[in-house]
């Protein structure tokens, strides 16, 4: 008889990262390079999935990254990641990105991303992860939407 999977709350997977946009992170227009932002998103999401699974997690896919507004040199970038839904060995992680100008006092939502991570053992083999329990209305909405994205990703 197999043991039931342990459950963890979405709130236990939240990771917040803060970065400063320095000149070496920008293009000729003074905007944050998309690749640099994708790097930060991947790290933040990996930490969230690792916190949830208590394992090393590897990136399996990136569904999409929407760029709503450019992020400027000198902005403070805040990335907030949490596991939206956990499947057998994989997890969908959502990342929301905000840019803040301390000079203007304005904080805007600039990006949204969805990534899939797989928890692995010390040999790199996929291992089962914990179930996730959404508690708030927003967490429940994201939990439901994650299943639809998974079906789309897997072609069904």
C-alpha contacts under 8 A as a table, 3 or more apart, distances in Angstrom:
res1	aa1	res2	aa2	distance
5	X	129	X	7.81
5	X	130	X	5.83
5	X	131	X	6.31
6	X	130	X	5.31
6	X	131	X	6.22
7	X	130	X	5.52
7	X	131	X	4.63
7	X	132	X	5.55
7	X	133	X	6.62
8	X	12	X	6.81
8	X	52	X	7.24
8	X	130	X	6.61
8	X	131	X	6.28
8	X	132	X	5.04
8	X	133	X	5.97
9	X	12	X	5.39
9	X	13	X	7.37
9	X	132	X	5.55
9	X	133	X	4.70
9	X	134	X	6.18
9	X	135	X	7.34
10	X	13	X	5.51
10	X	14	X	7.16
10	X	82	X	6.60
10	X	83	X	6.08
10	X	84	X	7.03
10	X	132	X	6.10
10	X	133	X	5.98
10	X	134	X	5.53
10	X	135	X	7.44
10	X	139	X	7.24
11	X	14	X	5.60
11	X	82	X	7.38
12	X	51	X	7.51
12	X	52	X	6.77
13	X	48	X	5.11
13	X	49	X	6.83
13	X	51	X	5.57
13	X	52	X	5.04
13	X	81	X	7.73
13	X	82	X	5.19
13	X	83	X	6.00
14	X	48	X	5.93
14	X	80	X	6.95
14	X	81	X	5.57
14	X	82	X	4.53
14	X	83	X	7.47
15	X	44	X	6.54
15	X	45	X	7.81
15	X	47	X	6.83
15	X	48	X	5.51
15	X	79	X	7.96
15	X	80	X	5.74
15	X	81	X	5.23
15	X	82	X	6.53
16	X	44	X	7.33
16	X	78	X	6.89
16	X	79	X	5.63
16	X	80	X	4.58
16	X	81	X	6.56
17	X	44	X	6.62
17	X	78	X	5.68
17	X	79	X	5.14
17	X	80	X	6.61
18	X	76	X	6.91
18	X	77	X	5.59
18	X	78	X	4.54
18	X	79	X	6.42
19	X	76	X	5.84
19	X	77	X	5.08
19	X	78	X	6.53
20	X	74	X	6.42
20	X	75	X	6.11
20	X	76	X	4.69
20	X	77	X	6.10
21	X	25	X	6.20
21	X	26	X	7.46
21	X	32	X	6.65
21	X	72	X	7.08
21	X	73	X	5.18
21	X	74	X	5.10
21	X	75	X	5.55
21	X	76	X	6.37
21	X	77	X	7.20
22	X	25	X	5.52
22	X	26	X	7.09
22	X	73	X	6.02
22	X	74	X	6.21
23	X	26	X	5.47
23	X	30	X	7.54
23	X	73	X	6.41
25	X	32	X	5.65
25	X	33	X	5.92
25	X	36	X	6.53
26	X	29	X	7.52
26	X	30	X	5.30
26	X	31	X	5.04
26	X	32	X	4.36
26	X	33	X	5.13
26	X	72	X	7.91
26	X	73	X	6.68
27	X	30	X	5.44
27	X	31	X	5.59
27	X	32	X	6.46
27	X	33	X	5.82
28	X	31	X	7.46
30	X	72	X	5.90
30	X	73	X	5.45
31	X	70	X	6.14
31	X	71	X	5.46
31	X	72	X	4.56
31	X	73	X	5.95
32	X	36	X	7.12
32	X	37	X	7.13
32	X	70	X	7.15
32	X	71	X	5.40
32	X	72	X	5.97
32	X	73	X	6.68
33	X	36	X	5.30
33	X	37	X	6.52
34	X	37	X	5.15
34	X	38	X	6.16
35	X	38	X	4.96
35	X	39	X	6.19
36	X	39	X	5.06
36	X	40	X	6.43
37	X	40	X	5.11
37	X	41	X	6.12
38	X	41	X	4.96
38	X	42	X	6.09
39	X	42	X	5.19
39	X	43	X	6.35
40	X	43	X	5.18
40	X	44	X	6.13
40	X	79	X	7.95
41	X	44	X	5.18
41	X	45	X	6.04
41	X	79	X	7.05
41	X	95	X	6.74
41	X	113	X	7.65
42	X	45	X	5.21
42	X	46	X	5.98
42	X	59	X	7.68
42	X	115	X	7.89
43	X	46	X	5.06
43	X	47	X	6.21
44	X	47	X	5.26
44	X	48	X	6.36
44	X	79	X	7.00
44	X	80	X	7.38
44	X	81	X	6.18
44	X	95	X	7.69
45	X	48	X	5.04
45	X	49	X	6.24
45	X	81	X	5.61
45	X	82	X	7.21
45	X	93	X	5.99
45	X	94	X	7.30
45	X	95	X	6.66
45	X	115	X	7.24
46	X	49	X	5.24
46	X	50	X	6.05
46	X	57	X	6.19
46	X	58	X	7.01
46	X	59	X	7.24
46	X	117	X	7.09
47	X	50	X	5.03
47	X	51	X	6.00
48	X	51	X	5.11
48	X	52	X	6.29
48	X	81	X	6.09
48	X	82	X	5.64
48	X	83	X	6.56
48	X	93	X	7.37
49	X	52	X	5.09
49	X	53	X	6.07
49	X	57	X	6.43
49	X	82	X	7.54
49	X	83	X	6.32
49	X	91	X	6.84
49	X	93	X	6.93
49	X	117	X	6.69
49	X	119	X	7.75
50	X	53	X	5.15
50	X	54	X	5.24
50	X	55	X	5.21
50	X	56	X	5.61
50	X	57	X	5.62
50	X	119	X	7.37
51	X	54	X	5.29
51	X	55	X	7.50
52	X	83	X	7.35
52	X	130	X	7.23
53	X	56	X	7.96
53	X	119	X	6.59
53	X	129	X	5.29
53	X	130	X	6.00
55	X	119	X	5.81
55	X	120	X	6.51
55	X	121	X	7.11
56	X	119	X	5.85
56	X	120	X	5.88
56	X	121	X	7.20
57	X	117	X	5.90
57	X	118	X	5.29
57	X	119	X	4.30
57	X	120	X	5.92
58	X	117	X	5.34
58	X	118	X	5.42
58	X	119	X	6.58
58	X	120	X	7.39
59	X	62	X	7.75
59	X	115	X	7.32
59	X	116	X	6.14
59	X	117	X	4.59
59	X	118	X	6.65
60	X	115	X	7.61
60	X	116	X	5.34
60	X	117	X	5.15
60	X	118	X	6.37
61	X	115	X	5.71
61	X	116	X	5.11
61	X	117	X	7.14
62	X	65	X	7.69
62	X	113	X	7.73
62	X	114	X	6.09
62	X	115	X	4.35
62	X	116	X	6.32
63	X	113	X	7.43
63	X	114	X	5.46
63	X	115	X	5.82
63	X	116	X	7.73
63	X	153	X	7.65
64	X	113	X	5.59
64	X	114	X	5.81
64	X	115	X	7.56
65	X	111	X	6.84
65	X	112	X	5.71
65	X	113	X	4.29
65	X	114	X	6.83
66	X	111	X	5.41
66	X	112	X	5.37
66	X	113	X	6.41
67	X	70	X	7.34
67	X	110	X	6.22
67	X	111	X	4.98
67	X	112	X	7.28
68	X	109	X	7.58
68	X	110	X	4.97
68	X	111	X	5.70
69	X	109	X	7.81
69	X	110	X	4.93
69	X	111	X	7.41
70	X	110	X	6.99
71	X	75	X	6.69
71	X	99	X	6.23
71	X	110	X	7.30
72	X	75	X	5.56
74	X	101	X	7.31
75	X	99	X	6.00
75	X	100	X	5.39
75	X	101	X	5.03
75	X	102	X	7.43
76	X	99	X	5.65
76	X	100	X	5.10
76	X	101	X	6.54
76	X	102	X	7.86
77	X	97	X	6.92
77	X	98	X	5.69
77	X	99	X	4.59
77	X	100	X	6.43
78	X	97	X	5.72
78	X	98	X	5.16
78	X	99	X	6.42
79	X	95	X	6.53
79	X	96	X	5.75
79	X	97	X	4.55
79	X	98	X	6.51
80	X	95	X	5.49
80	X	96	X	5.29
80	X	97	X	6.49
81	X	93	X	6.59
81	X	94	X	5.57
81	X	95	X	4.31
81	X	96	X	6.53
82	X	93	X	5.55
82	X	94	X	5.74
82	X	95	X	6.83
83	X	86	X	7.14
83	X	91	X	6.50
83	X	92	X	5.82
83	X	93	X	4.29
83	X	94	X	6.36
83	X	132	X	7.91
84	X	91	X	7.39
84	X	92	X	5.54
84	X	93	X	5.42
84	X	94	X	6.21
84	X	139	X	6.95
84	X	142	X	5.68
84	X	143	X	5.10
84	X	146	X	6.41
85	X	91	X	5.73
85	X	92	X	5.47
85	X	93	X	7.37
85	X	131	X	7.99
85	X	132	X	6.22
85	X	142	X	7.80
85	X	143	X	5.23
85	X	146	X	6.20
85	X	147	X	7.56
86	X	89	X	7.55
86	X	90	X	6.03
86	X	91	X	4.28
86	X	92	X	6.50
86	X	129	X	7.25
86	X	130	X	7.06
86	X	131	X	5.71
86	X	132	X	5.83
87	X	90	X	5.30
87	X	91	X	5.92
87	X	129	X	7.55
87	X	131	X	7.19
88	X	127	X	7.99
88	X	128	X	5.32
88	X	129	X	6.16
89	X	118	X	5.58
89	X	119	X	5.90
89	X	126	X	6.11
89	X	127	X	5.45
89	X	128	X	4.40
89	X	129	X	5.23
90	X	116	X	6.58
90	X	117	X	5.47
90	X	118	X	4.29
90	X	119	X	6.49
90	X	128	X	7.93
90	X	129	X	7.23
91	X	116	X	5.52
91	X	117	X	5.35
91	X	118	X	6.42
92	X	114	X	6.74
92	X	115	X	5.68
92	X	116	X	4.50
92	X	117	X	6.55
92	X	146	X	6.67
93	X	114	X	5.76
93	X	115	X	5.29
93	X	116	X	6.13
93	X	117	X	7.47
94	X	112	X	7.38
94	X	113	X	5.79
94	X	114	X	4.69
94	X	115	X	6.57
95	X	112	X	5.76
95	X	113	X	5.10
95	X	114	X	6.40
96	X	109	X	7.42
96	X	110	X	7.96
96	X	111	X	5.95
96	X	112	X	4.74
96	X	113	X	6.61
97	X	109	X	5.94
97	X	110	X	5.66
97	X	111	X	4.90
97	X	112	X	6.25
98	X	107	X	6.54
98	X	108	X	5.41
98	X	109	X	4.41
98	X	110	X	5.37
98	X	111	X	7.02
99	X	107	X	5.58
99	X	108	X	5.47
99	X	109	X	6.58
99	X	110	X	6.41
100	X	105	X	7.09
100	X	106	X	5.63
100	X	107	X	4.17
100	X	108	X	6.47
101	X	104	X	5.38
101	X	105	X	5.57
101	X	106	X	5.49
101	X	107	X	6.54
102	X	105	X	4.84
102	X	106	X	7.04
118	X	126	X	6.43
118	X	127	X	7.90
119	X	126	X	5.72
119	X	127	X	5.81
119	X	128	X	7.18
119	X	129	X	6.62
120	X	123	X	7.47
120	X	124	X	5.08
120	X	125	X	5.04
120	X	126	X	4.32
120	X	127	X	5.29
121	X	124	X	5.25
121	X	125	X	5.43
121	X	126	X	6.48
121	X	127	X	6.31
122	X	125	X	7.48
134	X	139	X	5.04
134	X	140	X	5.24
134	X	143	X	6.85
135	X	139	X	6.18
135	X	140	X	6.60
136	X	139	X	5.11
136	X	140	X	6.18
137	X	140	X	5.07
137	X	141	X	6.16
138	X	141	X	5.08
138	X	142	X	6.21
139	X	142	X	5.12
139	X	143	X	5.97
140	X	143	X	4.91
140	X	144	X	6.24
141	X	144	X	5.25
141	X	145	X	6.16
142	X	145	X	5.02
142	X	146	X	5.97
143	X	146	X	5.28
143	X	147	X	6.89
144	X	147	X	5.53
144	X	148	X	6.96
145	X	148	X	5.20
145	X	149	X	6.32
146	X	149	X	5.06
146	X	150	X	6.13
147	X	150	X	5.04
147	X	151	X	6.27
148	X	151	X	5.08
148	X	152	X	6.25
149	X	152	X	5.02
149	X	153	X	6.00
150	X	153	X	4.95
150	X	154	X	6.07
151	X	154	X	5.20
151	X	155	X	6.09
151	X	156	X	4.95
152	X	155	X	5.09
152	X	156	X	5.72
153	X	156	X	7.67
